[in-house]
């Protein structure tokens, strides 16, 4: 597992610019940057089930659902 990457004083805008250049996904919390771990099978199963539930529920309306990040 990756260890947190402390970045004291990292502003939200600085983080967003820095994140664009990274190969891995990170999370920004209170000025610090943490490497995100990959999703597990259970996470993908729950995510897929929720996507289908919302998609079915919202069908025919003005809202759209997406299975992954947009």
C-alpha positions as CSV (number, residue, x, y, z in Angstrom):
1,X,0.0,0.0,0.0
2,X,1.2,3.5,-0.7
3,X,2.0,5.9,2.1
4,X,0.6,9.4,2.3
5,X,2.4,12.1,0.5
6,X,2.4,15.1,2.8
7,X,2.1,18.4,1.0
8,X,1.6,21.1,3.7
9,X,0.5,24.4,2.2
10,X,-0.8,22.8,-1.0
11,X,-3.7,25.0,-2.1
12,X,-6.7,23.3,-3.8
13,X,-5.8,25.0,-7.1
14,X,-2.1,24.0,-6.8
15,X,-3.2,20.4,-6.1
16,X,-5.5,20.3,-9.2
17,X,-2.7,21.6,-11.5
18,X,-0.3,19.1,-9.9
19,X,-2.8,16.2,-10.2
20,X,-3.1,16.7,-14.0
21,X,0.5,15.6,-14.3
22,X,0.4,12.5,-12.2
23,X,0.2,8.9,-13.4
24,X,-1.6,7.7,-10.3
25,X,-4.8,9.0,-8.7
26,X,-4.5,10.9,-5.5
27,X,-6.8,12.4,-2.9
28,X,-6.5,15.9,-1.4
29,X,-7.4,16.4,2.2
30,X,-6.7,19.6,4.2
31,X,-3.6,20.5,2.2
32,X,-2.1,17.0,2.1
33,X,-2.0,14.5,-0.8
34,X,-2.6,10.8,-0.4
35,X,-2.2,8.1,-3.0
36,X,-5.4,6.3,-3.7
37,X,-5.4,2.5,-3.8
38,X,-7.1,0.5,-6.5
39,X,-10.6,-0.7,-6.2
40,X,-11.4,-4.2,-5.1
41,X,-13.8,-6.7,-6.5
42,X,-16.4,-5.9,-3.8
43,X,-16.2,-2.2,-4.6
44,X,-16.7,-2.8,-8.3
45,X,-19.7,-5.1,-7.6
46,X,-21.4,-2.5,-5.4
47,X,-20.6,0.3,-7.9
48,X,-22.0,-1.7,-10.8
49,X,-25.2,-2.5,-8.8
50,X,-25.7,1.1,-7.8
51,X,-25.2,2.3,-11.4
52,X,-27.9,-0.1,-12.7
53,X,-30.3,0.8,-9.9
54,X,-29.9,4.5,-10.6
55,X,-30.0,4.1,-14.3
56,X,-33.2,2.1,-14.2
57,X,-34.8,4.5,-11.7
58,X,-33.9,7.6,-13.7
59,X,-34.8,6.2,-17.1
60,X,-37.1,8.6,-19.1
61,X,-36.1,11.6,-17.0
62,X,-33.7,14.5,-17.6
63,X,-30.9,13.0,-15.5
64,X,-28.2,10.7,-16.7
65,X,-26.0,8.2,-14.9
66,X,-22.4,7.3,-15.5
67,X,-20.6,4.1,-14.4
68,X,-17.1,5.7,-14.0
69,X,-15.6,9.1,-13.4
70,X,-16.6,12.0,-15.6
